[in-house]
Amino acid sequence: MSPKTRMNVYFEPELLKKVEALALRRNVSKSAVIEAAVASFLSADASERLEAVFARRMDKLGRKVDGMDEDLAILGETLSLFIRFWLTVTPPLPDSAQASARAKGAERFDGFLQSLGRRLATGDRFLKELSRDVDVRRDGRAEPTADNP
């Protein structure tokens, strides 16, 4: 073993606590932990490891964005189908019924907003329910489950 040179360094108290905890967990000296950390920092492959970490994070973020794109497309299609259906089946109202229809609509909309607020507060989401209720076959088309034919 080659002789080692003593060096005095200063650490923030929180960082020193982390070094001490790691040394205890690994059953090694604090000097060994610091030496390994400095060696890792100075090694030529440190930048490659850092790049690999960033690449993994970017891949994960990319998958999340892809999932959000799909969720947004589902929501857009859902809304457009609802609007088309609603416009198809809702007859126009005579002028005499417009005022009461507006009042009833405002009351229903307030109820809708309250219900939406409760649902969002509980963390329930339509798309999560949809993904639980529908399995995807290998060819990518949705297949109903036994619970949701």
C-alpha positions as CSV (number, residue, x, y, z in Angstrom):
1,M,0.0,0.0,0.0
2,S,1.4,3.4,-1.0
3,P,1.9,6.1,1.7
4,K,-0.9,8.6,2.0
5,T,-0.6,12.3,2.6
6,R,-2.7,14.0,5.2
7,M,-5.0,16.8,4.1
8,N,-7.4,19.0,6.2
9,V,-10.7,20.0,4.6
10,Y,-13.8,21.7,5.7
11,F,-17.4,20.5,5.2
12,E,-20.8,21.9,5.8
13,P,-22.3,20.2,8.8
14,E,-25.1,18.5,6.9
15,L,-22.6,17.1,4.3
16,L,-20.4,15.8,7.0
17,K,-23.3,14.0,8.6
18,K,-24.1,12.3,5.3
19,V,-20.4,11.3,4.9
20,E,-20.4,9.9,8.4
21,A,-23.7,8.0,7.9
22,L,-22.4,6.5,4.6
23,A,-19.2,5.4,6.3
24,L,-21.2,3.7,9.1
25,R,-23.5,1.9,6.6
26,R,-20.5,0.7,4.5
27,N,-18.4,0.0,7.6
28,V,-15.5,2.0,6.2
29,S,-13.6,5.1,7.3
30,K,-14.7,8.7,6.5
31,S,-11.4,9.1,4.7
32,A,-12.3,6.1,2.4
33,V,-15.6,7.6,1.5
34,I,-14.1,11.0,0.7
35,E,-11.2,9.4,-1.3
36,A,-13.7,7.4,-3.3
37,A,-15.9,10.4,-4.0
38,V,-12.9,12.5,-5.1
39,A,-11.6,9.7,-7.3
40,S,-15.0,9.3,-8.9
41,F,-15.2,13.1,-9.5
42,L,-11.8,13.2,-11.1
43,S,-12.1,10.0,-13.2
44,A,-12.4,10.2,-17.0
45,D,-15.6,8.3,-17.1
46,A,-17.4,10.7,-14.7
47,S,-18.8,12.7,-17.6
48,E,-19.9,9.6,-19.4
49,R,-21.8,8.4,-16.3
50,L,-23.4,11.8,-15.9
51,E,-24.4,11.8,-19.6
52,A,-25.9,8.3,-19.1
53,V,-27.9,9.6,-16.1
54,F,-29.2,12.5,-18.1
55,A,-30.1,10.2,-21.0
56,R,-32.1,8.0,-18.8
57,R,-33.9,11.0,-17.3
58,M,-34.6,12.4,-20.8
59,D,-36.0,9.0,-21.9
60,K,-38.3,8.9,-18.9
61,L,-39.5,12.4,-19.6
62,G,-40.0,11.6,-23.3
63,R,-42.2,8.6,-22.4
64,K,-44.2,10.8,-20.0
65,V,-44.7,13.4,-22.7
66,D,-45.8,10.7,-25.1
67,G,-48.3,9.5,-22.6
68,M,-49.6,13.0,-22.1
69,D,-50.0,13.4,-25.9
70,E,-52.1,10.3,-25.9
71,D,-54.2,11.4,-23.0
72,L,-54.8,14.8,-24.7
73,A,-55.8,13.1,-27.9
74,I,-58.3,10.9,-25.9
75,L,-59.7,14.0,-24.2
76,G,-60.1,15.9,-27.5
77,E,-61.9,13.0,-29.1
78,T,-64.1,12.5,-26.1
79,L,-65.1,16.2,-26.0
80,S,-65.7,16.3,-29.8
81,L,-67.9,13.1,-29.7
82,F,-69.9,14.5,-26.8
83,I,-70.4,17.9,-28.5
84,R,-71.5,16.2,-31.7
85,F,-73.9,13.9,-29.8
86,W,-75.3,16.8,-27.8
87,L,-75.9,19.0,-30.8
88,T,-77.5,16.1,-32.6
89,V,-80.0,15.1,-29.9
90,T,-80.8,18.5,-28.4
91,P,-83.8,20.2,-30.1
92,P,-83.9,24.0,-30.2
93,L,-85.9,25.7,-27.5
94,P,-88.8,28.1,-28.2
95,D,-88.1,31.7,-27.2
96,S,-90.6,31.4,-24.3
97,A,-88.4,28.6,-22.7
98,Q,-85.0,30.3,-23.1
99,A,-85.0,32.1,-19.7
100,S,-85.9,29.0,-17.7
101,A,-83.4,26.9,-19.7
102,R,-80.6,29.4,-18.9
103,A,-81.5,29.3,-15.2
104,K,-81.6,25.5,-15.2
105,G,-78.3,25.4,-17.2
106,A,-76.6,27.7,-14.7
107,E,-77.8,25.5,-11.8
108,R,-76.6,22.3,-13.5
109,F,-73.3,23.9,-14.4
110,D,-72.7,24.9,-10.8
111,G,-73.4,21.3,-9.8
112,F,-71.0,20.1,-12.4
113,L,-68.3,22.3,-11.2
114,Q,-68.8,21.1,-7.6
115,S,-68.7,17.5,-8.7
116,L,-65.6,18.2,-10.8
117,G,-63.9,19.9,-7.8
118,R,-64.6,16.9,-5.5
119,R,-63.3,14.5,-8.1
120,L,-60.1,16.4,-8.7
121,A,-59.6,16.7,-4.9
122,T,-59.8,12.9,-4.5
123,G,-57.3,12.3,-7.3
124,D,-59.7,10.2,-9.4
125,R,-59.2,10.8,-13.1
126,F,-61.2,9.6,-16.1
127,L,-58.1,8.5,-18.0
128,K,-56.9,6.4,-15.1
129,E,-60.3,4.7,-14.9
130,L,-60.3,4.2,-18.7
131,S,-56.9,2.5,-18.5
132,R,-58.0,0.3,-15.7
133,D,-61.2,-0.7,-17.6
134,V,-59.7,-1.4,-21.0
135,D,-56.9,-3.7,-21.8
136,V,-54.8,-3.2,-24.9
137,R,-54.4,-6.1,-27.2
138,R,-51.0,-6.9,-28.8
139,D,-52.1,-5.3,-32.1
140,G,-52.7,-2.0,-30.3
141,R,-56.5,-2.0,-30.5
142,A,-58.5,-1.6,-27.3
143,E,-60.3,-4.8,-26.0
144,P,-63.1,-4.6,-23.4
145,T,-62.5,-6.4,-20.1
146,A,-64.9,-8.7,-18.3
147,D,-65.8,-5.8,-16.0
148,N,-66.5,-3.4,-18.9
149,P,-67.8,-5.2,-22.0
